[in-house]
Amino acid sequence: MSEKLSPQEIAEQGKQSYQAGDLEAAIKSFAEAAAAYKDVGDDVMAAEMKNNQSVALLLDKKPEAALAVVVGTDLVFAGVADHRRQGMALTNQGTALETLKRFKEAIDCYVRAGDALKTAGEIDMRLQVMQLLSSLYLRRFKFIDAIIALQAGLAEVKNPTPRQRLMKKLLFIRL
């Protein structure tokens, strides 16, 4: 008779599978962990597991499934004022939407993710999101918006690298 695993143990299996590159096993474990956390009433950790599952699905080139899993998790994190994870959830949604070529929705998610990460004080993570947003704007031929997004991401960096300092100087234009 096999013993029932705790949500944490199932989540750990998913993490190990993910790190080993076994995406199918990771996807399955994260889904099971989300259900197990939900069963014990931990909606926040259930949402976290859905985000992990979404990342694995994106890497497994299943953007439709990734989007279906992650939608709404940002609201769970917002409900407990966890702006860091809210921003990460919105970034995952944006990435899935961008992959699905739903660009307007992806832009909205990236903007909201940037705002949440700024609120959380996650400057480096926000910069990464703003770079994603800037790249998407460039591909949509919205050059001014791309510059503004990148400037906004760089503006908060306290100790910029030499590359970031150069980018700040190059991007300084009067609009």
C-alpha positions in Angstrom: 0.0 0.0 0.0 1.5 3.3 -1.0 1.4 6.3 1.3 -0.3 9.5 0.2 2.2 12.3 -0.5 1.9 15.8 1.0 1.4 18.7 -1.3 4.9 19.8 -0.5 6.3 16.4 -1.4 4.4 16.4 -4.7 5.7 20.0 -5.4 9.2 18.8 -4.7 8.8 16.0 -7.2 7.7 18.5 -9.8 10.7 20.7 -9.1 13.1 17.8 -9.4 11.5 16.7 -12.6 11.6 20.2 -14.0 15.3 20.5 -13.1 16.0 17.2 -14.7 14.3 18.4 -17.9 11.4 15.9 -17.6 8.7 18.5 -18.5 5.9 16.0 -18.8 6.5 14.7 -15.3 6.9 18.2 -13.9 3.7 19.3 -15.5 1.8 16.3 -14.0 3.4 16.8 -10.6 2.7 20.6 -10.5 -0.9 19.9 -11.4 -1.2 17.3 -8.7 0.4 19.6 -6.2 -2.0 22.4 -7.1 -5.0 20.1 -6.5 -3.5 18.9 -3.2 -2.9 22.4 -2.0 -6.4 23.3 -3.0 -7.8 20.3 -1.1 -6.1 21.6 2.1 -7.4 25.1 1.5 -4.1 26.7 0.6 -5.2 28.7 -2.5 -1.9 30.7 -2.6 0.3 27.7 -2.9 -2.2 26.1 -5.4 -1.8 29.3 -7.5 2.0 29.0 -7.2 1.9 25.4 -8.4 -0.2 26.5 -11.4 2.4 29.1 -12.2 5.1 26.5 -12.1 3.0 24.2 -14.3 2.5 27.1 -16.7 6.2 27.7 -17.1 6.8 24.0 -17.8 4.0 24.0 -20.3 5.5 27.0 -22.1 8.8 25.2 -22.3 7.0 22.2 -23.6 5.6 24.4 -26.4 2.0 24.2 -25.1 1.1 27.9 -24.8 -2.7 27.3 -24.9 -2.5 25.0 -21.9 0.0 27.3 -20.2 -2.4 30.2 -20.5 -5.4 28.1 -19.4 -3.6 27.1 -16.2 -2.2 30.5 -15.2 -5.2 32.7 -15.8 -6.5 34.0 -12.6 -3.5 33.2 -10.4 -2.5 36.9 -10.4 -5.8 37.6 -8.7 -5.1 35.1 -5.9 -1.7 36.8 -5.3 -3.3 40.3 -5.5 -5.8 39.2 -2.9 -3.1 38.5 -0.3 -1.0 41.6 -1.5 1.8 39.3 -2.8 2.9 41.7 -5.5 6.0 39.8 -6.4 4.2 36.6 -7.3 1.3 38.6 -8.8 3.9 40.2 -11.2 5.4 36.8 -12.0 1.9 35.4 -12.7 1.1 38.3 -15.0 4.5 37.8 -16.8 3.7 34.1 -17.3 0.3 35.1 -18.8 1.9 37.7 -21.0 4.5 35.2 -22.3 1.7 32.7 -23.1 -0.4 35.4 -24.8 2.6 36.6 -26.8 3.4 33.1 -27.9 -0.2 32.8 -29.1 0.2 36.1 -31.0 -2.4 37.9 -28.8 -0.2 40.9 -28.6 -2.5 43.5 -27.2 -3.4 41.2 -24.3 0.3 40.4 -23.8 1.2 44.1 -23.6 -1.5 44.6 -21.0 -0.2 41.7 -18.9 3.4 43.0 -19.1 2.4 46.5 -18.1 0.4 45.2 -15.1 3.3 42.8 -14.2 5.7 45.8 -14.3 3.5 47.8 -12.0 3.1 44.9 -9.5 6.9 44.2 -9.4 7.5 47.9 -8.9 5.1 47.9 -5.9 7.0 44.8 -4.6 10.3 46.6 -4.9 11.6 43.9 -7.4 13.6 46.2 -9.6 15.6 43.6 -11.4 12.6 41.5 -12.2 10.7 44.6 -13.3 13.6 45.4 -15.6 13.3 42.0 -17.2 9.5 42.5 -17.7 10.0 45.9 -19.2 12.6 44.5 -21.6 10.0 41.9 -22.7 7.5 44.7 -23.1 10.0 46.8 -25.1 10.8 43.9 -27.4 7.2 43.3 -28.0 6.6 46.9 -28.8 9.6 46.8 -31.2 8.1 43.9 -33.1 4.8 45.8 -33.3 6.7 48.8 -34.8 5.9 51.0 -31.8 9.3 52.4 -31.4 8.5 55.3 -29.0 6.6 52.9 -26.7 9.6 50.5 -26.8 12.0 53.3 -25.7 9.6 54.4 -22.9 9.2 50.9 -21.6 12.9 50.3 -21.5 13.6 53.7 -19.9 11.0 53.0 -17.2 12.7 49.7 -16.4 16.1 51.2 -16.2 15.0 54.2 -14.2 14.7 52.3 -11.0 18.0 50.4 -11.2 20.1 51.7 -8.3 23.5 50.4 -9.3 23.4 50.0 -13.1 26.0 47.8 -14.8 28.2 49.5 -17.4 25.9 48.1 -20.1 22.8 49.5 -18.4 24.4 52.9 -17.9 25.2 53.0 -21.7 21.6 52.0 -22.5 20.3 54.8 -20.2 22.5 57.3 -22.1 21.5 56.0 -25.5 17.8 55.9 -24.7 17.7 59.5 -23.3 15.6 61.4 -25.8 13.2 64.2 -25.4 9.8 63.2 -26.5 
